[in-house]
Amino acid sequence: MQFAFVLAPICLAAIVGGSVWLASELEELDRVYLLLPGLLGLITALGADSPEISSALTAIVGGENEVGAGIVLGSNLFNLAALIGVSALVAGPVATPRRVFAFGGAVSLVETALAACVLLKILTPIVGALAIAIVFAIYAIVLSVRPETAGRLPFPERVANGVVALLKSAHVDVARRAGRGDDEKEDASAGFSLALRTALALGLVVAGSYGVVHSTLRIGAALDVKKELVGSLVLACLTGIPNLYTALRLALKGKGAAVVSEALNSNTINILVGIALPTLIFGASAKPVAVLEMWWLLGVTGVVLALGLMSSGFTRLGGGAVIAVYFGFVVWRVLV
């Protein structure tokens, strides 16, 4: 047991250190390839989400299904409060184009609703996972397309015009260089080096997450804390550190669209990998408290969407409101 108390801070340090390293490499990726803001947020979410995903899967594979579900649902609630709320409080207003936020928020809400249908056994695991994957794929494709390309797609005129307007809003704050000089071009070796460093940083984060899960569960058992509570609060917050760190970096640089994209995409990825895919293997099962956590997540996501649409982003007041709602969840979860 003493070993768990020693291992936990060491693994947490590995997560934090790996997160700092990973954030630096993602910034280099953005500098080299001039990523669109929504796509930058999606890629950042994929990297920073690794401890949450690996922790949830570690718990599920180890037979702790309720802990795994708690990590996913608790992490998603923490992400909304920390990435959006804390970023707004620390960096000032987190601005994002209204159309972009509405699109991303709607996707996140739909994905959460689909996951709720799977947990409630309204949808079978196969149908639910397929629906979640399709919605996410469409979202990722849209974020990767330029407005001029979208205008040539074989859509009805009204749909095509709406997509073009959305993409113009998403990419309006990106200053593109017309071209690069020979000295600015990246060679293949530079790209390989960047990929290798990113993979190593990601590996450090995943390894730290694995150790944190096992050591924290042992500590929780020694202190007679419910496993589900450890998952939805303690592990959810600890594994959310990489997301919070990268979001603050983006917010302080004025990349509000990327911050919001990271928060919403992180939640979508967690649901896809942490809930939809495991149900295909282990089936859909959830205790009443997990179902209630899902209702909390749906409600908080709706609140965040409403607040963001009212002001085209989040002011410090809006960020504080999101954090207050999250603390309401924490109090409820402790008392349950």
N, C-alpha and C positions, 0 to 999 in steps of 0.2 A: 504493500500500500504506500509506503514511503516513496517507493520508486515512481509511483504515479504522480505524486506531488512534485517530484523533481522533473519528470518527463514533460508534464503539461506546460510549464513556462518555457522550456527549451523548444518544444514544438510550436508554441505560440510565437516565439521569436523567429522561428524558421518561416512561419506564415507571413509575419510582418516584413522580414527581410526579403523574402521572395516577392512579396507584393510591391515593395519599393523598386526592386530590380525589374519586375515585370512591367510596372508603370513606365519606367524609363525606356524600356525596349519598345513599348507600344507607342510612346511619343516619337521615338526614332522611326518607327514604322509609318507614322502619320507624316513625319517630315520627308521621308523618302518617297512615299507613294501618294501624298496629297489626298488623303482619304476624305470622302464626303462626311459631314458631321453625323448623320444617322448611322452610316456604316462604321464610323469610328466608334460610336457608342456601342454598336452591336459587337464589334471585335473586342472592345474593352470588356464588355460584359462576358464574352466567352472566356477571356483570360481570367478576369477577376472572380468569376463564378466558380472556378475550379475547386476551391476549398469547400464551398457549400455543396456542390454536386458530389465530390468525392466523399465528403463526410456522410451525406445522406445515403449514398450507395454502400459505403462501408458498414453503416448501421443495418441497412436492409439485408445485405448479403450475410451479415452476422446474425440474422434472425430477429433483429430489433426493428420490426416494421413500423411500429408506432413512433419510435425515436426518429427513424428516417423521415416519416411524414411530418413529424414535428419540426425537424430541421428545415425542410422545404418551406412549410407554411410560415414558420416563425421567421425564417430568413427573408421571405418575401415581404412580410410586414416590416421587418427591420430595415430592409432596403428602401422602402418608401419613406420611412421616417428619417433614416440616416442620409441616404444619397440625396434626396430632394430637400427634406427639412433642414438638416444640418448644413448642407451646402448653401442654402438660401440664407441661413443665419450667419454663417461665417463669411461668405463671399459677396453677400448682397443679393439683389434680385437675380434669379435664375430664369433668364428669358428664353423663350422658344417660340417659333412661329405657331400660330393657332391651329392651322391645318395639320401641321406635323404632329403636334401634341394630341390633337383629336384622333388622328389615325393611329398613333402608337398606343394611346390610352385605350382606344376601342379594341385593338388587337389584344392588349393585356387583359382587358375585362372579359373578352370572349374566351381566351385561353383559360382563365381562371374559372369561368362558368363551365367550360367543357370538363375541366379537372374535377369540379364539384359533381358533375353528372356521373363521372366515372366512380368517384368515392361513394356516391349515393346509389350506385348500380342502376342508374337510369340509362346509361350507355354501357355497352360491353367494353372491356379493356381494349380489344382490337379496334373497334369503331372509334372509341374516344382517343386513343393514341394516334390513329390515322388522321382524325379531324384536327387534333392539336398540331401534328406535324405539317399538314397541308397549310393551315393558317400561318404557321411560322415561316414556311418556305415562301409563301406569297409575300409576306412582310419583308423578308430578307432580300428577295428579288427586287422589290420596289425600291428599297433603300440603295440598291446597287446600280440603278438605272439613271441615266442623265435625262433631263427634260426633253432634249431634242430627239432622243431615241424613243422615248415613250410616245411622242407625237406620231411616230410611224407605225405603232403597233395596230393590229387589226381590231380595234375596239370601236363600238359606236361613238359617234362624235362627242356626245355629252360625257361619256365615260372617259374618253381620251383627253378631253379638255380638263376634266377634273383631276386626272392623274398628273398631267403636265403642270397644272397650278400647284398641286401638292409638292411635286419635285422641285419646282422653282422656289417655293417657300423653304423647303428643306435645305437647299444648296445656296441660298442667296447670300449667306454670310461667309462663303468660301472664296477667298481670293486666289484665283488660279493664275499661275504663270503661263504665258503664251508658249514658252518653250524653254528648254534647258540647254545650257552650253555644254560642250564636251566635258568640261571639268566637273559638271554637276551630275552627269549621268552615273548611275550606279551599275557596277559590273556584277557578274554572277556570283563572284566570290564574296562580295559585300552582302548580297542578299542571303547567301548561305550562312554567313557569319551571324547575321541578324536573326535568322530562323533558329540557329543553334542556341544563341544566347536566350532567346525567348523560350525555347523548349526547356532549357536548364532552369530558368527562373520558375517556369510553370511546374517542373518536377519538384522543386524545393517547396513550393506552396502545397502541392498534393501530398508530399511526404509528411510535412508538418501537420496537415489536416488529419491524416490517418492516425498519427500519434495523439493528437488532441482529442479525437473521438474516444479512443480506448482509455486514455488516462482520465478524461473528464467523467466518463461513465463509471469508472472505478471509484473516483473521488465522490461522485454523487451517491453511489451505493453505500460508501462508508459513512456518509453524512445523512443517510436515510432520506434522500431527495428522490422523488419520483422520476423515472427515466424519461417519461414524456415531457416533464417540466424541464429537465436538463436539455432535451433536444430543442424544444420550441423557444426557449429563452437563452440559456447559456451557450450552447453550441451554435445556435442561430446567430447570436451576436459575435462570438469569437470568429466564426468563419466568414462573417460579413465585413471584417476589417479590410481585406483587399479591395472590396467594392467601395467602401467608404473612402479609403485613401485615394484611389484613382479618381473618384468623383470629385473630391475636394481639389485635386490637381487640375482637373478640367474646369471646374467652376472658377477657381482663382485666375484662370487664363481667359475667362469670359466665354467659354464654350458651353453655354447653357443648353443648347440643343443636344449636344453629346451627353451631358449629365443626365437629362431626362431620358434620352434614348438608352443609356446604360441602365438606369433604374428599371425602366419598363422591360427592357430586353432581358435583364438578369432574372426578373420574375418569370418571364415566359420560358427562358431556358431551364430554370429550376423545375418548372411544372413539366416541361417536355421530358427532361432526363431524370428528374427525381420522383415523378409521380406516374406519368404516362407509360414510360418504358418499363419500370419495375412491375407495373400491374400486368403487363404482358407475360411476365415470367412467374410472378408470385400470386397473381390474382388481385382483385380489388377487395380490400378489407380495411375498415376504419372504425375505431371506437367513437362513441358519441362526441367526445371532447375534440377529436380531430375534425369531425364534421362541423362543430361549432367554430373551430379555428378557421375553417374554410369560409364560413359565413362572415367571420370577421374580416378575412382577406378580401372577399368580394365587396363588403361595405367600405373598407378603407380605400380600396382601389377606386370605387365610385366617388368617394369624397375627394381624393387626389385629382381625379379627372375633372370634377366640377370646379375645384379651386383653380386648377391650371387654366381651364377655359375662360374663367371670369377675368383673368388678368394677363393672358398670353404668357404664362410662366408662373413663377412663385416669388412673391415678395418675402421679406423677413416675417411679416405677420402670417402669411400663408404657410411658410415653412414651420413656424411655431405651432400653427394649428395642426399640421400633420403630425408633428412630434407629440403634441398633447393627446391626439387620438391614439397614437401608439402606446403611450403610457397608460391610457385607459385599458388597452388590451393587456398590458403587462399586469396591471392590478387585478383584472378579471382572471387572468391565467393563474396567478399565484393563489387566488382565493378559491378556484375551482377544486 
